[in-house]
Amino acid sequence: MDDHKAMLEQVFGLSSDSEVEDSTLEDDRSLNHLVQNPIFQSVPQINGLWFCRDFLSSDQQYILLSTIRHEGWFEGASKNQAMRFGDLPAWSTELSDSIRELVLFSDDGFQGDGQTSALPWDLLWREPLFNQLIVNVYEPGEGICAHVDLLRFEDGIAIISLESSCVMHFSRVESAADGVENEGKSDSSSTRVPILLAPGSLVLMSGEARYNWKHEINRKPGFQIWEGRELDQMKRTSITLRKLCPSE
Protein backbone atom coordinates (compact mmCIF):
# COMPACT_ATOMS: atom_id res chain seq x y z
CA MET A 1 0.00 0.00 0.00
CA ASP A 2 2.78 2.45 0.91
CA ASP A 3 4.63 1.63 -2.33
CA HIS A 4 1.45 2.26 -4.32
CA LYS A 5 0.87 5.60 -2.55
CA ALA A 6 4.46 6.59 -3.26
CA MET A 7 3.93 5.89 -6.96
CA LEU A 8 0.87 8.15 -7.03
CA GLU A 9 2.75 10.93 -5.28
CA GLN A 10 5.54 10.70 -7.84
CA VAL A 11 3.03 11.01 -10.69
CA PHE A 12 0.69 13.64 -9.31
CA GLY A 13 2.48 15.24 -6.37
CA LEU A 14 1.34 15.17 -2.76
CA SER A 15 -2.39 14.96 -2.10
CA SER A 16 -4.18 18.05 -0.86
CA ASP A 17 -4.56 16.69 2.67
CA SER A 18 -0.83 16.06 3.11
CA GLU A 19 0.83 18.15 5.79
CA VAL A 20 3.86 19.82 4.30
CA GLU A 21 5.68 22.61 6.14
CA ASP A 22 8.16 23.54 3.43
CA SER A 23 7.87 23.46 -0.35
CA THR A 24 9.76 20.59 -1.94
CA LEU A 25 11.04 19.95 -5.42
CA GLU A 26 8.30 17.37 -5.86
CA ASP A 27 5.65 19.97 -5.01
CA ASP A 28 7.16 22.40 -7.50
CA ARG A 29 7.08 19.78 -10.23
CA SER A 30 3.40 19.14 -9.53
CA LEU A 31 2.58 22.85 -9.67
CA ASN A 32 4.56 23.33 -12.88
CA HIS A 33 2.79 20.35 -14.37
CA LEU A 34 -0.59 21.95 -13.75
CA VAL A 35 0.16 25.61 -14.42
CA GLN A 36 3.18 26.31 -16.60
CA ASN A 37 3.96 23.43 -18.95
CA PRO A 38 0.86 21.78 -20.42
CA ILE A 39 -1.60 23.89 -22.39
CA PHE A 40 -4.82 23.01 -24.19
CA GLN A 41 -5.23 23.55 -27.90
CA SER A 42 -8.58 23.65 -29.63
CA VAL A 43 -9.30 21.98 -32.97
CA PRO A 44 -10.93 24.72 -35.10
CA GLN A 45 -12.82 22.30 -37.34
CA ILE A 46 -14.57 20.56 -34.43
CA ASN A 47 -16.37 22.40 -31.66
CA GLY A 48 -15.74 20.80 -28.29
CA LEU A 49 -12.51 19.01 -29.22
CA TRP A 50 -9.43 20.00 -27.22
CA PHE A 51 -6.10 18.32 -26.71
CA CYS A 52 -3.00 18.75 -24.58
CA ARG A 53 0.22 17.25 -25.97
CA ASP A 54 2.19 17.34 -22.72
CA PHE A 55 -0.34 16.33 -20.08
CA LEU A 56 2.09 13.81 -18.56
CA SER A 57 5.88 13.95 -18.63
CA SER A 58 7.98 10.94 -19.63
CA ASP A 59 8.69 10.11 -15.97
CA GLN A 60 5.02 10.42 -15.06
CA GLN A 61 4.05 8.14 -17.95
CA TYR A 62 6.54 5.51 -16.85
CA ILE A 63 5.31 5.53 -13.26
CA LEU A 64 1.65 5.51 -14.35
CA LEU A 65 2.24 2.50 -16.60
CA SER A 66 3.96 0.74 -13.70
CA THR A 67 0.97 1.51 -11.49
CA ILE A 68 -1.42 0.08 -14.08
CA ARG A 69 0.67 -3.07 -14.39
CA HIS A 70 0.55 -3.32 -10.61
CA GLU A 71 -3.24 -3.79 -10.91
CA GLY A 72 -2.65 -7.20 -12.54
CA TRP A 73 -5.35 -6.70 -15.17
CA PHE A 74 -3.31 -7.84 -18.17
CA GLU A 75 -1.48 -10.90 -16.87
CA GLY A 76 -3.13 -13.26 -19.38
CA ALA A 77 -1.92 -13.18 -22.98
CA SER A 78 -5.48 -12.66 -24.29
CA LYS A 79 -6.35 -9.85 -21.89
CA ASN A 80 -6.08 -6.42 -23.47
CA GLN A 81 -8.92 -4.44 -21.86
CA ALA A 82 -9.91 -3.57 -18.30
CA MET A 83 -13.21 -1.82 -17.53
CA ARG A 84 -14.20 -0.43 -14.15
CA PHE A 85 -17.34 1.35 -12.88
CA GLY A 86 -18.17 3.36 -9.77
CA ASP A 87 -15.36 3.39 -7.24
CA LEU A 88 -12.32 3.72 -9.46
CA PRO A 89 -8.65 3.10 -8.57
CA ALA A 90 -6.97 5.95 -6.73
CA TRP A 91 -4.67 6.73 -9.65
CA SER A 92 -7.61 7.29 -12.02
CA THR A 93 -9.25 9.62 -9.50
CA GLU A 94 -5.98 11.54 -9.35
CA LEU A 95 -6.00 11.74 -13.14
CA SER A 96 -9.51 13.21 -13.02
CA ASP A 97 -8.42 15.80 -10.46
CA SER A 98 -5.41 16.73 -12.60
CA ILE A 99 -7.63 17.17 -15.65
CA ARG A 100 -9.96 19.47 -13.74
CA GLU A 101 -7.07 21.55 -12.37
CA LEU A 102 -5.39 21.78 -15.76
CA VAL A 103 -8.60 23.09 -17.36
CA LEU A 104 -8.94 25.68 -14.61
CA PHE A 105 -5.32 26.81 -14.68
CA SER A 106 -4.85 26.77 -18.43
CA ASP A 107 -4.94 30.26 -19.93
CA ASP A 108 -6.42 28.84 -23.12
CA GLY A 109 -9.02 26.78 -21.26
CA PHE A 110 -10.51 29.48 -19.00
CA GLN A 111 -12.56 32.51 -19.89
CA GLY A 112 -13.68 35.39 -17.72
CA ASP A 113 -17.36 34.78 -18.42
CA GLY A 114 -17.30 31.76 -16.12
CA GLN A 115 -17.15 29.20 -18.90
CA THR A 116 -14.39 26.84 -19.87
CA SER A 117 -13.40 26.07 -23.44
CA ALA A 118 -11.87 22.68 -22.80
CA LEU A 119 -14.88 21.49 -20.79
CA PRO A 120 -18.20 23.29 -20.23
CA TRP A 121 -18.58 24.65 -16.73
CA ASP A 122 -21.41 22.30 -15.71
CA LEU A 123 -19.35 19.27 -16.71
CA LEU A 124 -16.17 20.48 -15.07
CA TRP A 125 -17.79 20.78 -11.64
CA ARG A 126 -19.94 17.68 -11.62
CA GLU A 127 -19.16 15.12 -8.92
CA PRO A 128 -17.58 12.84 -9.67
CA LEU A 129 -16.06 14.20 -12.84
CA PHE A 130 -15.73 10.60 -14.13
CA ASN A 131 -16.89 7.29 -12.70
CA GLN A 132 -16.13 4.87 -15.52
CA LEU A 133 -12.70 3.74 -16.66
CA ILE A 134 -11.40 1.74 -19.60
CA VAL A 135 -7.74 0.81 -20.06
CA ASN A 136 -6.91 -0.70 -23.46
CA VAL A 137 -3.62 -2.21 -24.57
CA TYR A 138 -3.13 -2.25 -28.34
CA GLU A 139 -0.45 -4.27 -30.08
CA PRO A 140 1.07 -2.92 -33.35
CA GLY A 141 -1.62 -2.80 -36.04
CA GLU A 142 -4.52 -2.86 -33.57
CA GLY A 143 -6.80 0.15 -33.30
CA ILE A 144 -10.44 1.18 -32.90
CA CYS A 145 -13.10 1.49 -35.60
CA ALA A 146 -15.00 4.71 -36.17
CA HIS A 147 -17.64 5.24 -33.50
CA VAL A 148 -19.41 7.66 -31.21
CA ASP A 149 -19.49 6.63 -27.55
CA LEU A 150 -22.77 5.18 -26.31
CA LEU A 151 -25.52 7.40 -24.93
CA ARG A 152 -25.36 5.54 -21.61
CA PHE A 153 -22.45 7.90 -20.90
CA GLU A 154 -22.84 11.61 -20.22
CA ASP A 155 -21.20 14.40 -22.15
CA GLY A 156 -17.48 14.94 -21.57
CA ILE A 157 -14.94 12.21 -22.35
CA ALA A 158 -11.19 12.16 -21.64
CA ILE A 159 -8.60 9.98 -23.40
CA ILE A 160 -4.97 9.72 -22.22
CA SER A 161 -2.44 8.09 -24.58
CA LEU A 162 0.65 6.22 -23.44
CA GLU A 163 3.56 4.51 -25.21
CA SER A 164 3.27 4.56 -29.03
CA SER A 165 2.23 7.68 -30.92
CA CYS A 166 -0.73 7.39 -33.26
CA VAL A 167 -3.11 9.46 -35.37
CA MET A 168 -6.76 9.60 -34.36
CA HIS A 169 -9.15 10.57 -37.16
CA PHE A 170 -12.45 12.35 -36.60
CA SER A 171 -15.28 12.23 -39.16
CA ARG A 172 -18.71 13.84 -38.90
CA VAL A 173 -21.76 11.65 -38.33
CA GLU A 174 -23.51 11.77 -41.70
CA SER A 175 -26.69 9.74 -41.28
CA ALA A 176 -28.93 7.85 -38.87
CA ALA A 177 -26.97 4.70 -39.76
CA ASP A 178 -23.94 6.32 -38.11
CA GLY A 179 -25.88 7.14 -34.93
CA VAL A 180 -24.26 7.32 -31.54
CA GLU A 181 -25.32 3.81 -30.58
CA ASN A 182 -23.54 2.24 -33.54
CA GLU A 183 -19.98 1.47 -34.55
CA GLY A 184 -18.71 1.00 -38.08
CA LYS A 185 -16.31 2.08 -40.75
CA SER A 186 -16.13 5.77 -41.45
CA ASP A 187 -17.31 7.18 -44.75
CA SER A 188 -14.21 7.65 -46.89
CA SER A 189 -15.94 10.45 -48.81
CA SER A 190 -16.44 12.58 -45.69
CA THR A 191 -13.88 15.01 -44.36
CA ARG A 192 -11.59 13.45 -41.78
CA VAL A 193 -9.74 15.57 -39.24
CA PRO A 194 -6.48 14.00 -37.96
CA ILE A 195 -5.09 14.56 -34.46
CA LEU A 196 -1.64 13.36 -33.40
CA LEU A 197 -1.78 11.56 -30.05
CA ALA A 198 1.74 11.64 -28.68
CA PRO A 199 2.68 9.68 -25.54
CA GLY A 200 1.39 11.54 -22.49
CA SER A 201 -1.22 13.50 -24.43
CA LEU A 202 -4.80 14.19 -23.33
CA VAL A 203 -7.91 14.61 -25.49
CA LEU A 204 -11.19 16.07 -24.21
CA MET A 205 -14.43 15.69 -26.16
CA SER A 206 -17.68 17.46 -25.33
CA GLY A 207 -20.70 18.82 -27.17
CA GLU A 208 -20.42 18.42 -30.93
CA ALA A 209 -17.13 16.55 -30.71
CA ARG A 210 -18.66 13.99 -28.38
CA TYR A 211 -22.03 13.48 -30.13
CA ASN A 212 -21.68 14.55 -33.76
CA TRP A 213 -18.21 13.27 -34.67
CA LYS A 214 -16.93 9.71 -34.84
CA HIS A 215 -13.36 8.97 -33.84
CA GLU A 216 -11.14 6.10 -34.96
CA ILE A 217 -7.56 4.86 -34.92
CA ASN A 218 -6.54 2.74 -37.90
CA ARG A 219 -3.01 1.48 -37.24
CA LYS A 220 -2.69 -0.68 -40.34
CA PRO A 221 0.16 0.18 -42.75
CA GLY A 222 -0.53 3.30 -44.78
CA PHE A 223 -3.00 4.92 -42.38
CA GLN A 224 -0.69 6.30 -39.70
CA ILE A 225 0.76 9.22 -41.64
CA TRP A 226 1.77 12.47 -39.97
CA GLU A 227 3.50 15.35 -41.76
CA GLY A 228 4.21 13.08 -44.72
CA ARG A 229 5.86 10.31 -42.72
CA GLU A 230 4.47 7.01 -41.48
CA LEU A 231 4.63 6.58 -37.73
CA ASP A 232 6.44 3.60 -36.27
CA GLN A 233 3.70 1.59 -34.58
CA MET A 234 4.50 -0.09 -31.27
CA LYS A 235 2.40 -1.16 -28.31
CA ARG A 236 0.00 1.56 -27.19
CA THR A 237 -1.96 1.94 -23.97
CA SER A 238 -4.96 4.23 -23.68
CA ILE A 239 -6.99 5.36 -20.67
CA THR A 240 -10.57 6.52 -21.26
CA LEU A 241 -12.54 8.30 -18.53
CA ARG A 242 -16.30 8.81 -18.79
CA LYS A 243 -19.33 9.34 -16.56
CA LEU A 244 -22.35 7.05 -16.57
CA CYS A 245 -25.77 8.63 -16.97
CA PRO A 246 -27.94 8.34 -13.85
CA SER A 247 -29.99 5.15 -13.78
CA GLU A 248 -33.68 5.59 -14.44
N, C-alpha and C positions, 0 to 999 in steps of 0.2 A: 504493500500500500504506500509506504513512504517513497519507494523508488518511483512508483507511478505518479505520485504527487510532484516529485522532483522533476520528472519529465515535463509535466504540464507547466510548471513554473519556468522551465527553460524555454518553452515555446511561447507562452503568453505573458510571462512576468508574474509577479506575486499577485495573489488574489486581493480583492479590495478589503477583506477583513483581516489581512495580515498586519501585524504590528511591527512597523519599521521606524526606527528613530532617525536614521540617517539615510540619505539617498545612496543607492548602490549603482554600480555599472549595469547590473541586470535591470533595475528599474528604469534607467535612462534608455536602455535598448527598447524596453516595452513602450515607453512614451514616444520615442522616435518612430517606432513601428507604426503607431497609431496616428501621429500628427505630421511628421515631416516627410517620411519617405514615400509611402504608397499614396497614390491619388487615383480617383475615379476618372474614367473617360467615357463620354457618351458615344453612342453609335448613331450618327445623324439620320441614317435611313430608317431606323427602327425606334419608335418611341418606347421608352421604358427599358431599353437595353443598355446596361452599363457594365464596364469591366475595369479591373484593377490588375495590372501586370505583375506588381510586386507586393501582393498581399502578404506572402510569407517569404522570408529569406531562405537561403539554401540550408542553413543550420536548422531553422525552424521546420522546414520540410523533412529533413532527415529525422529529427526527433519525433515529429508527428507520425511519420511512417513507422517508426519503431514502436510508437504507442499503439498504432492500429494493429501491428503484428502481434503485440502483446495480448490483444483481445482473443487470439486463437481462432478467428473466424475462417481463415483460409488455409487450414492445415491439410485438408484433403485436396488431391490434385484436381478434382472436378469442381471445387468450390471457388467461385469467382465473384459472388455477390453476397453482401450482408445487409439486411433490412431491419431497422428497429423503429418502434413506435412508442410514444409516451415519454417515459423516463429514459432519457438518452444518456450515453456515457459522458462523464465529466468533460472530456476533451472536446466533444461536439458542442456542449453548452458553452465552453470557453470560446470556441469558434464563433458561435452566434453572438456572444457578447462583443467579440472583437469586430465583427461585421457592423454591429450597431454603432460602436464607438467610431469606427473608421468613417461611416456615413456622416456622423455628426461632426467630426473634426476635419473632414475633407473640405477644402475651400470650394471645390467644384461640386460637392454633393450637398451643400447647404445654402439656402437662400433666406434672405431676411424676412420674407413673407410667412415664415413658419412652415414652409414645405421643403421637402428634400427632393432632389433630382434622382438620386440613385435608388431611393425607396420612398414611396408616398408616406406622409407623416403618420397616417392611421396604421399602416403596416409596420412601420419602424417601432412603434411603441406598444404593439400588441404583446400580450404575455400568454404563453412564451412566444418568442419571435419565431421559433421553429420547434416542432415536436415529432418530426419524422426524419429518419436518416437512411440514406443508401450509400454504401461504399461498394464500388465496382472496381475490379481488377481486369484490365484488358491486355491480352497478349498482342504482339505485333500482328496487324491486319484486322484485329477485332475492333468494332465500333458500335454505334447505335444508329438505327434507321430513323428517318424523319418522323417526328411526332410532336404533338402538343401534350403536355402533362395532363393527367386525368382531372376531371372537375371535382373529384373527391378531395382535392387539395385546394387550399385558398390561394389567393394571389400572392406573389412574392416568392421567388425561388432562387436559391444560391447554389452555385456549383464551384467547387475548388478543385483545381487540377494539380496532380503531382506526377513526378517522373517525366515521361516522354512528352514533348511538345506535340500539338496536333492542331488542325484547323477545324473549327466548328462552323458549319454552314447553316444559315437561316433562310427560310423561304416562306413567303406569305401563304396562309391558308386560302385556297382558291375556291373551294366548293364544299357543299355539305359532306361529300365523301371524305374530305380531309378534316372532319370535325375533331374537336378536342378529345373525344373519347376513342379516336382511332389512331393506329400507327400504320405507316406505309411508306413507300418510296416517294420521294419528292418529285414534283413535276419539273422535268428538265427544261421546259420552255419558260418557267417562271424565273424571275430575278432571284439570285442567291447572293446573300451577303456573307462573306467569310470573316471570321474572327480568329486570330491566333491565340491559342491557349498555351501559354508558356508555363513551365513548372512553377508552382506557387501562385498562379493567377486566380482571380476570383471573378465570376460573372454573376450579375444580378438581373433577374427578369421580372418585370411587373407590367400590368396594364396590357397594352397592345403586344409587347414582346412576349408576354406569358400566354395570352389567349389567341392572338391572331397570327402568330408566326411559329412555324415548325422549326425544330433544330435537329441537326444530325451530325454524326462524325463518321465519315467513310474513310477507313484507313487502308483500303486496298491500293495497290500500286497505281499511280497516276492521279490520285485524288487529293493527296496531301501536298499541295503546291503552295508555297508562300514566297512572294517576291521573285518568282521565276525559278525557284529551286524546290526540289522535292525533299520533304523532311525525312530524316532517318527515324523510322518507327521502331520504338522499343516498348517495353512494358509500361503501361500507364495506369495510374490509380486516380479515381475521381470520387469526390465526396459531394453528395447532393443533400441539401437541407430544405425541407418544406414544412408546411403546417396543414394538418388535417382539418377539413371543415367540421364544424360541430355536428354531432350525431342528431338525427331527427328525433 
